[in-house]
Amino acid sequence: MRLPFGRNERVGQETPVSSFGILRQDWKPSALAADPSAFSGLKVAIFGGTGGLARAISQSLLNKGAEVTVIGRSLKDLTHHRRVFVPADLSSLVNARNVAQDLAVETWDALLFTH
């Protein structure tokens, strides 16, 4: 499948466009997978990050050097010096609102919402 091209004002040239927007040409996931410190210094918050896929993503980010904040009901993993756990039941709108007001969202580089 060929992607349509669009003008990328940031780099001043025609680049592939997907349904999600302009595709970054400088991002190479395979290079990140090989580098053990690929996410060193990256600050990520994972909402609902205590089970299944989110738990695996959290562990992978930690293994690559990221600082991870996990927001969820209960954390089953061992403590890690770069992981902060914020206990919260996000199924309640009142609780979710309270948690949102208490978190310093502007300090994170990425947010991941899972369910």
Secondary structure, 3 states (H helix, E strand, C coil): CCCCEEEECCCCEEEEEECCEECCCCCCHHHHHHCCCCCCCCEEEEECCCCHHHHHHHHHHHHCCCEEEEEECCCCCCCCCCEEEEECCCCCHHHHHHHHHHCCHHHCCEEEECC
